[in-house]
Amino acid sequence: MKTIQLREAKARLSALVEAAGGGEPTIITKHGKPTAMVVPIDEGRKLYPQDSQKAFVDFLLQYPGGIEFERNESPSREVEF
């Protein structure tokens, strides 16, 4: 894995994107500290699934024993108008 300074990354962005497309991730540093990473799209999708909301719903539906929700219809406080 390659490491590159932010200034150089700005100048070589097209090359970094091309490298990521070929499967080579690159770490970008700012003042010597790793700050960001350009990764292939498949790796990024593993970390940040596009359909994350649906996945959370599936997770809740798979909860052992199910989930029951109760709704209290009474107002939480009395209000006079």
C-alpha positions in Angstrom: 0.0 0.0 0.0 1.3 3.4 -1.0 1.4 6.5 1.2 1.3 10.0 -0.3 1.1 13.6 1.0 -2.0 15.6 0.5 -0.2 18.2 -1.7 1.0 15.4 -4.0 -2.4 13.7 -4.0 -4.1 16.8 -5.2 -1.6 17.0 -8.1 -2.0 13.3 -8.9 -5.7 12.6 -8.2 -6.3 11.0 -11.6 -3.4 8.6 -11.1 -4.7 7.7 -7.6 -8.2 7.0 -8.9 -6.7 4.9 -11.7 -4.6 3.0 -9.2 -7.7 2.4 -6.9 -9.6 1.1 -10.0 -6.8 -1.4 -10.4 -7.1 -2.6 -6.8 -4.3 -0.5 -5.2 -5.3 1.5 -2.2 -3.4 4.7 -1.3 -3.2 6.4 2.1 -3.2 10.2 2.1 -1.4 12.0 4.9 -1.7 15.6 6.1 1.2 16.9 8.1 2.6 13.4 8.3 -0.6 11.9 9.9 -2.7 9.4 7.9 -6.0 11.2 7.2 -7.7 9.5 4.3 -7.5 6.6 2.0 -8.5 6.1 -1.7 -9.7 2.5 -2.1 -11.2 0.4 -4.8 -15.0 0.8 -5.0 -15.6 -2.9 -4.0 -13.7 -2.3 -0.7 -15.5 0.9 0.0 -18.9 -0.8 -0.6 -18.0 -3.5 2.0 -17.4 -0.7 4.6 -20.4 1.4 3.6 -23.2 -0.6 2.1 -25.5 1.3 -0.2 -28.6 -0.2 1.2 -27.7 0.1 4.9 -31.3 1.2 6.0 -32.7 -2.0 4.5 -30.0 -4.0 6.2 -31.0 -2.5 9.6 -34.6 -3.5 9.0 -33.6 -7.0 8.2 -31.5 -7.1 11.3 -34.5 -6.1 13.5 -36.7 -8.6 11.8 -34.2 -11.4 12.5 -34.1 -10.6 16.2 -34.8 -13.8 18.2 -38.2 -13.8 19.8 -39.4 -10.9 17.7 -40.0 -7.3 18.7 -43.3 -6.0 20.0 -44.0 -2.3 20.1 -46.6 -0.8 22.4 -48.0 2.7 21.8 -49.6 4.6 24.6 -52.4 6.7 23.1 -52.8 8.9 26.2 -51.3 12.3 26.0 -48.1 12.7 27.9 -49.5 15.9 29.6 -52.7 17.8 29.8 -52.8 20.9 27.7 -55.5 23.6 27.9 -56.2 25.8 24.9 
